[in-house]
């Protein structure tokens, strides 16, 4: 609590001088008018949002050294990262985490792609070249998006073409034989808008900060295609197609550095296509959207016989495929001080895994929801709420289980008050859930030590979250502060039957409590410089994250995460960014030491990155050329997100980009 109190004192201390400036009337007030879509599934101004939402805009993405969503979230301090060599990254928010294997219905943090389920919780599979912005709800969002949205939602929004057509070509080279080639286009011609990018890169094995070569950490190829195409056939009536493709080939799986495996590897992919119709009527009093999407997430693991021989090695590749398809339909009624959105969601998953039982499962999830918001007292008081009903059916392959069903109701209420146009107080209560998996509900298959028997009486895992906070914008100063408390109930854990078989029961509970804060200050604007000089800090501190059953701290949960740094730009082709990220200590199972794994405390660490770019050629007729340099792990820190998997030493990248 002392750390929370100190953080609050610092934040208030920084805000008070700005209030003084406001009273003097020397600066123009900046209001909370940024448009976001994630919190209410339609476009809204950020000042009307009652939840804690963070936006990483295109400028922030361009200034980042990240090449994929996982690296971007780590750099911005959005949550705790679990990163392995081999294109595998999960993100944790408020003590919950994405599901990186199987289907994303089973996670506790949800990844969206343009407002629908991405079909994966592995954030290394989403590249950044064609992203317009990333919106993050910190806290429950099951009312909007269903199962898995407990700790938060990360919505990746790709660019939609507008304005004069442009194109770019970019090449990069760096440490460890890194090579990258990219190309893209953006624009609108009459009613046709288009945006897209193609990226291909490769990398050799890397060295750790201790100077030790970490074999089998490279990859032959990663490719990404992102397309967003649309046609506005009438004003405010648009049909669109969004296509996303990720493919990684021969990605090394090195195991722990101390047990370095030299030839295990995998292929991984994620692809999807969306068909969308958006419309409006009566001067946008009515807004609607209809969407159908289809996608596939897959992985193939190669474990050559005789390589690091152990109990599992048989030399046969193992494949896992998750096919997902779905549809969304929603309509909104928008008045001057009233907004209501209702709709239906449907998603179907089919999983096939030749490694573990059950081999095949099917999930069918349909839902109804309604979200409402009103503004009263001269639009100063904002009241919001919502309700969602999910119906859930699962099927396990014949011979390994059967069919079962479940359902859930999720409520949410929120309130916000604008003391001034640039100062907002807010409070929320929300429930979220994670549905039981197919094998947890309906499985019936043999294991190594008896049978695994599903439990049709299982309830969904649930969380109840209370939070309160504030947002403040004034001229060059931005700040936010949120306190939250979450009760996690009905946690699903394995249990033994009287017959000695294994089943699942709602056994576990936990409490999570903490504070989130962000602060940035453009000193260039304050002193009327021709430069943006913006120091910033974002942090999350958990003062409570207890497993109620054991009384111990939750594993793989850091008490403190901080991202801070300084960004500089002359708004004319020059920018620089120095960024630090601290990941706090956490209790972990030390699987590197063997089985059964002892619990130990993993130390915290800080890693720094530096980027610098400058437009060196500028021509209205022939386009422009920008050179960019990056230094990752600037101070050559020996660090690891997961014990035993050391990250690369200080490394460099140089790129050249041509825009026309």
N, C-alpha and C positions, 0 to 999 in steps of 0.2 A: 504493500500500500504506500510505503514511503516513496517508491519510484513513481507511482501514479501521481501522488501529491506534488512531487517535484516537477514532473512533466506539466501538470496543470498550471503550477505557478509560473513556469517559464513561458508557456503559451499565453497566459493572461498578461504577463509582463510585456510580451511583445505586442499584444493587441492594444493595450492601453495607450501607448504613444500614437498609434494610428487613429484612435478615437479622438485624441487631442488634435491631430492634424485635420480630422473631419470637422471639428468644431471651428477651426480657424478658417475653413472653407478654401484652403489653398490647392486642393486637388479635386479632380472630378470623380464622382462616385461610380464605381463599377458594380452593377447588379448581377444577380445570379440568373443569367439569361441563356446559359449554354443549353442546347437542346440534347436530350437523351431519350432513348426508347426502351431500355431494358426494364426499368422499374414498373411501367404500366403497359407495356406491349404496344404503345403508340407514342408518337412524338410528343414530348412535354418539355417545358422549360425546367431546368434543374432547380430553380427556386420553388417549384411546386411539388418537389419530391420529398416525401417524409422519411425515406430510408437513407442510410449512409451509402452513397454511390461515388465511385472513383472513375474518372475518365482518363485514359491515356490517348491523347490526340495524335494526329499525323505528325506534327512537329516533334513530339516526344518520341515517337517510333523512329523517325528519321535520324534523330540525334543519338539514338541508342546503338550500342554495339551488338545487339541481339539479332540473330538470324531466324529464330523461331519463337513461338509464343512462350515456351517455358523459360528461355533466357530473358525475355522481356519482362515477364512477371517477377522473376528473381531480381532483376536489376531495379525494378520499381518498388521492391519490398512489399508486393501485394500479399504474399503469404509464405509459409515455409515450403522450401523446395526439397524434393527427394530426386536427385539427379544421378544417373548411372552412365558410364560409357555405353554406347549402343543405342542412342536415340530413344531413351526412356526417361521421361520426366513427369512426376506428379506434382501437383500444387496443393498446399493445405491452407485453409482459411479458418480462423477461429477454432482451431483444434480438430477440424474435419479435413478430409482429403478426397481427391479424385480417384476413381477406379481406373487403373491403367491396363488391366487385363479383363477379358470378358466384356460384358456390355455395361454402358454407363448408367443404366438404371440402378446398378448396385453400388454406386459411389455415394459420397457425402458432400461433394462439391461438384457442380454441374458446369460443363463447357457447352456453350452455344455457338452456332455459326449462323449469323444473320437471323437470330431469333428462334432457331429450332435446334434440337439436340444434335451435337456434332457427331455422335456415334462413337466417340472415344474420350477417354480421360487422360490420354497420353498427350500432353501439350507440346511435346517435341515434334508432333506430326503436323502442326499448323505453322506455316512459314509466314513471314511478316511483309513480304514485298508489296502485296496488293491490299493491305489492311488500311482502312480509313481511320478507325479508332477501335479501342477496346473499352467496354463498359463493364464495371465490376460492382455487383451488389454484395456488400459484406453483410452476411446474416441470412435469415431464412427467406426463400422465394418460392416455396412449393405452391403457393396460391397461383402464381403466374406460370410455373414451369413443371410442377409435378415432382416425381421421385428424384432423390439425390440432392436437391437444392437446400441442404441443411446449413453448411458453413458459408455458402455464398454461390454466386453465379458469375461466370466470366463469359461475356457475349462479345464475340469477334465479328466486327462489321466490315465487310469488304467494300472497296471503293465503288461508287456508281458514277459513271462518266458524266461530265458536264463541261460546257465551255469549248474553247478552241481545241481541236484534236492535237495531241502531243504524243511523242514516243520517246523511249529511252533505251540505251544499250549500256550495260555495265559489266566490267570485268574486275576480278580481285585475285590477289595472291597473298599468301601468308605463311606463317610458321607451320611446321609439320607437313609440308607439301600441300597446304590447302589451296584449292583452286575453285573459283566460282565464276559462272557466266549467267547473266540475267538480261532479259529484254521485256519491254512492256509497252502498253499504249493506254490512252485515256482521252475522253472527249465526248462531244455530242454533235450530231449533224441532223438538223431539223428535229424529227421526233425520235431518232435513233440514238441511244446512249450506249457507250461501250467502255469497258475497263478490263484490263487483263495483264498478267505477267507470267513469265516462264523463268524458272531458276534451276540450275544444275550445278552441284558442287561435289567435291571429293576431298578426302583427307587421309594422311598416313598416320601411323601410330605416334603417340605423343610422349614427351618426357614430363616427369613430375618435377616439382620445385626442388626436390632432393637430388635431382640430376639422374634419376633412374628411369630407364626407358620402360614404358608401360606397353607391352606388346599386345597386339590384337585390339587396339582401341580405335583404329581408323575404319574407313568404309570406302567401298568402291564408287558408290554413286548415291546421291539423293536428288530427286527431281520433284518439282512442284509446279503445278499449273493452276492458276486462279482466273476465272472469267466471270464477269458480271455484264450481261447484255440485256437491253430493254428497248421497248418501242411504246411511245406515248401516242396512241391512236386517237385520243380525244383529250382535252385538257383534264388533268388529274385522273386519267385512266391509263394505266400502264401494265403491259405484260412483260415479264422478265424471265430470264434463265440464268441461274448461277451454277457454275461447275467448279468443283475443287478436286484436285488430284495430288496425292503424295505417294512417292514410291522410293524406298530405300533398299539398296542391293548390297549384299555381302557386308553387313555391318558387324563389326567384331563384338564378341561377348567374352571379355577377358577374365571374368571372375575376379576375385580379390587380387590385389597387387601381390600379396604374399603367396598366393596360390595361382599365379598367372597362367591361364589357359591360352594356348597359342593358336588354336584353330576353330573353336566353336564360333558360330556366327549365325546371323538371321537375315531374312528378307522381311520387310514390313511395308504395309500400304494402307491408305485410307482414301476413299474416293466417294463423291456424292454429286447429285444433280438435283436442282430445285426448279420447279415451274411455278410462277407467282403471277397473280393478278391483283392489282391494287386499284381501288376506285374511290370516288367521292361524289357527293350530290348536295344540292341545296346550299351552295356556298360553304361546303365542307362541314355542314351540320352533321351529315352522316359520312362515315369513313368505313371502308371494309377492305379485307384482304383474304384471299384464298390461296393456299399453297399445297403442293404435293412434292414430296422429296423421296429419294431412293439412294441408298448408299451401302458401302461395304468397308469393313475394317478387318484386316487380316495380318497374320504373321506366320512365318515358317522358320523353325529353329533347327539348325544343323549341328549335330553332335557326333562327329566322326568317331567310329569305333576305334578304341585303343588310345584316344586322346584323353589324358587325365582320367584313366579308367576308374569308374566307381560303380555303385550299385545300379545307377540309372542308364549308363551308356549302352546303347545297342546299335549305334550308327545309322538309325532310321530317322529321317527328318520328321518333325512333328508340326502339324498345321492347326491353326485356330482361325476360324472365320466367323464374323458376326455380320449378318445381313440385316439392314434396318430400312424400313420404309414408313412413311407417315403422311398425315395430312393435317392441315390447320385451316379453320375458317373462323373469322371474327368480324364483328361489326361494332362500331362506336358511335355514340350520340354525343356530340360536342356542342355545348352552349357556352356562353360567355363565362359563367362561373360553375359549370357542371359538366362532368365527363363520366360516361359509363361505357365500359367495354365488356362484351360477353362473347363467348365463343366455345368451340369444341376443339380438342386435340385428340389425335389418334396416332399411335405408333405401334409397330409390330417388329419384334426382333426374332431372328432365328440364328442360333449359335450351333457351330459344329467344331468339336475339339477332339482330335484323335489321340490326345495325351492322357487326359483325365476323364473320369466319369462324373456326371452323365455325358455321353458322347454328343447328344443332340438335345437341345431345348428350344421351346418357343415361348414368346412373351407377347401378350396382346393387352395393350393399355389404352383405354378410351377415357376421356375426361370432359367435364363441363365446368366452366368457370365464369365468374362475373367480378369485375373490378369497378369501383365507383369512387368518385372524388368530387367534392364541392368546396367552393371558396365563399366565405361570408365576411362580414365586417370590413367592407371595402377591399375585399380580396386578401385581407391580412391573415385570416384564420383558414387553414386548409385541413379538411377532414377527409380521410381516405380509408377504404376497407375493401375486403374481397373475400370470396368463398369459392372453393374448388372441390369437386367430387371426382375421384378417380376409381374406375373399375378395372380390375387387374386379373387376368387369366394366364395360367402357365401350363405347359405341357412338357413332359419328359419322355424321351424316346422309349417306346415299348420295350419292356424287359429291364428297364432301369428306373421305372417310376410310372406316374400316371398324370392325371389332370387335377388341378385345384384352382380356386379363385379367392380373391380378397378385395377389399375396397378401403377407401380412406376419405375423410373430409378434412380439409385444411382451411382455417380461417386466418385473417390478418386484419388489424386495425392500426391506423397511424394518424398522427396529428402534427401540424407544424404551424408556427406563428412567426410572421415577418414583423419583427420589431421595427426594422427599417427595411428599405429595399435591398440592402446589402447585408442584413443580419437576420438569420433564421434560427429559431429554436425548434427542435423536433423530438418526437417520442413515438415508439412503435411497440406493438406486440405481434408476434407471428409464430405460427407452428409450421414445422416441416417434417418430412418423413422419408424413409427409405423402405421400399417394399421388400419382402422376403424374396430370395432368389428361387428359381424353379426347383433346384435340388433341395433347398431348405424346406420348401412347402410340399413337394411331391416326389422327391427322389426315393428310390428303393434299389440299391445296387451294392455289390460286394466291395469290401475294401481289404487292406492288409490285415487288419485286426478286427474282424467282424463285419457286419453290414452297416450301411448308412441308410437311415430311415427318415424320410421327411416328416415334418410336423404340420398337418393342415390347420392346427389351431394357433399357429404363430400369428402375432400381431405385427404390423409394420413398426420398425424403429421410429421413434418420434423425438422431436426437440421442441421446446418452448423457449422463446427468446424475448427478453424485455430489454429495450435499449432507449437511451436518450442522448441528445447531442445538440451541436450547434454548427452552423456554417457562417463564415464571415468573409466578405469580399470588400476591399476598399482600394481603389486606384491600383497600385502595384502590389497590394498585400492580399494573400489568400490564406485562410486558416479553417480547419475543421477539427472537431473534437467529439468523440462518441464513447459512452460507457455502455457496456452490454453484460447481460447475465443469461446463460443458457442452461437449461435442465435437459439432459439427454436421457431418455427413458426407453425401455423395451429393447435394449441392445441385444442382438441375436448372437448367441454363443453356442458352441457344441456342448453336449451333455451325454452321459451314458444312460442307457436303459437298463432295466433289471436283467435283461437277457444278455447284456454285455455288448450290445450294438451302440452305434453312435447316432444321435439325433440332434435337433436344434431346439433351443428354448429361449424365451425372452428373460434373460437373467441379469444383464448388466445395466448400470446407470452411471452417470457422470455429471459433474458440474463444471462449467467453464465460465470464467468471468474475466473481464479485462477492459482495456481502454485502447482506442485507436485515435491517432492524431496526425494531421498534416499541416505543413506551414511552408509558404514560399513568399519571397519578397523581391520584386524587381528593383534593385537599387539604381539601375540606369534610368528608369522612369522617375524615381524619387528625386534624383539629382539632375534631371533633364539632359542626360548623356545621350549620344547617338548610338548607344549600345544597350542591349539587354544584358544585365549582369544579375542573374537570379540564383541566390542560394535557396536551398529547399531541404526539407526533412519530412519523412513519413515514418511512423513507427506504430507497432502493436505490442502491447505488454499484457501478458496474461498473469494476473495475480492468483488465479485459481484455475486448475485444470486437473481435478481429482477424479479418479475412478472410485465411485461410491462403494463398490463391493470390496475392493482391496485397501482403500484409504491411501493408495499411492498415487503419485503423479501419473497422468496418462503418458504412455510411451510415444516416442517419435513426435513430440510436441515441444516446441521451443517456448521458453517463457518470454523472450524478447526478440523482436526483429526490427531492424532500423535500416532505412535507406536514406542517405543524405549526400549532398554534393553541391555543385555550382554549374550553371549553364550560362554560356556567353554567346551572343549573336549580334551581328551588326545589321541584320535584316537585308543584307545585300550580298549574300553568298558566302559569308564566313560564319562558322559556328564551332563551339568547343564545349565539351561536357566532361567533367570529372565526377565520377559517381562511386560512392562507397556503400557496401551492404554488409551489415552485421547480422549473423544468424546465431541465436542464443543456444545455450546448452540444452540437452535433452536426455532423457533416459531411453535406452535402446536395448534390444536383445542382440547380444554379440554373437551372431551366427558365424562370424569368421573364426571364432575359437572352437566351434564344434557344436555337437548336440548332446544334451539339451543346452540351449544358449543361455549363458549367464546374463543378468541385467547389469548394465554399467552406465555411467554418466559420460556422454560424449560432449567434449568441450565445444564452446562457441568459436567463431572465427569471423574475420573481416576480410573482404576481398574488394579491390578497387579496379575500375576500368576507366580508360581515357579515350575520347574520340575527338578528332579535329578534321574539319572539312573546309575547303575554300574553292569557290568558282574561279577558275583561272582564265577561262575564255568565255566571252559573252558576245553574241551576235544575233540581232533580230532576224537576220536572213538565214544564217547557218546554224543557229542554236548555240548551246553553251557546253562547257566541259568543267566538271567538278572533280577535284582530287580529294581523297579522304584517307585518313590514317587512323588505326585503332591499336591500342595496347590493352590487352586483357590481362588480368592479374598483375597489375602495374608494379606492385612491390614484391612479386615473386613469392607469394604466400603458399605454404604447404597446407592445403585444406581439402576437405572431403565432405560432401553433402550426406553420403552414406558411408559408415565406417568400413574401411578396407578398399574403397574405390577412390583413389587419389585423383584430383583434378589436374589439368595441365599447368605447367610452369608459365612464367611470363611469356606471352606470345604476341605476335605482331600481324597486322593485316594492312595492305595498301590496295586501294581501289581507284578506278577511273570510270567516270560516268559521263555519257554524252546524252543531252536532252535536246530534242528538236520539236 
